[in-house]
């Protein structure tokens, strides 16, 4: 099985968000960057599929700055065979531009599977996978939380509101992975050492500006203080109304 | 300029989130055209007129009985290309998140996804979307024509603005899909990630998790022990929790 896994370098989920002086981006000083957690599921799934098939290749593709080599090495340490860095200093806020360059990279070879994480935990676009699928004209199933593949057909399950959607698809396909698909492995020391010798190709990439323009990045509104609605049974109606309309928890 | 609101059907009936989409779409101005895909008439679709839709379009095809990603996307993209809309508004539900990028790609644009606010500004649309797990808000100007947007569920409270909506039923032809939904099965209770908050869903695989678990355990043990009784510390056990 020849599998491409597209990954992203993102700030760690425990990052304290500090806004840069331009007011439009994250201040990256002191921020720890990691492999996007949803992409870890994709890498793990690719490795398991390859191990099951007994042969194949897992190629990690990453669009990002030069420092993203480190992120690719993490995936290589988990067991991927080689990496490709589409190097761009600045990724525009338009995910369609990212999708275009990733699609251009993927279209050069034939793949049995192309895996993405469901979304990146920094910009929450949750769309690059399906966009790439449309661009390379492959069937796509997004947010897969259970996967079975037999020959050239597969069955995937995706979580939707109030149920699980069971989807049949044909291979080759583009899948985006969700939590619950598998338990990603930790890179072993042996893997980390081996990753240093694995091939990593760096390709300078030029991206268009796209049609989304960031105007501002701002901190979220402060939480309001709690308040007392009333006392006794008389207040129940009002409380229920507020929970439903204002807090939207019912 | 018309805004196209994409409604969400399931099992031949309209989902309530569709009213949020119609309400949200009106932030970009009038008129709003609502579109839904169905094998026949979608149950409850006439109700969107009550929430301010000027026109209700039902695209019908036998393949639309269940969610058919490729067929839905094809039909909606064709409709979007014909109409010359300012914006196409989806719900950022599980289905909407799957469908919106497919339609957007066919139109050659990106989705401004998971919006909590939107407004018309000049020829474009200015939107607000939470990023970094809700730790910051990003204000973005969408200049693409049309702007493809998806609205975060539960943010836009449906507002009733009754209108005499006209309806139109259009039979469309779509190619056979390579991705087909076989069934929707019930999930075991309490297992759906969709019902959990996305912000708190990543505590897993953090090196701090065992420490936090240990602290929680100690705190609990301290409160449950009577005065003067030393608390036993079983780190191994607590770290697993």
Interface residues (C-beta under 8 A of the other chain):
Chain A: X11 X13 X14 X15 X16 X17 X19 X26 X37 X40 X93 X94 X95 X96 X97 X99 X121 X122 X123 X124 X125 X126 X127 X129 X130 X131 X133 X134 X135 X139 X140 X141 X142 X143 X145 X155 X158 X159 X160 X161 X162 X163 X164 X165 X166 X167 X168 X169 X170 X173 X178 X179 X180 X184 X210 X211 X212 X213 X214 X215 X216 X217 X218 X219 X220 X245 X248
Chain B: X67 X69 X70 X73 X93 X94 X95 X97 X98 X100 X101 X102 X104 X105 X106 X108 X109 X110 X111 X112 X113 X114 X126 X129 X130 X131 X132 X133 X134 X135 X136 X137 X138 X139 X140 X141 X142 X143 X144 X154 X155 X157 X177 X178 X179 X180 X181 X182 X183 X184 X185 X186 X187 X192 X193 X194 X195 X201 X202 X204 X205 X206 X208
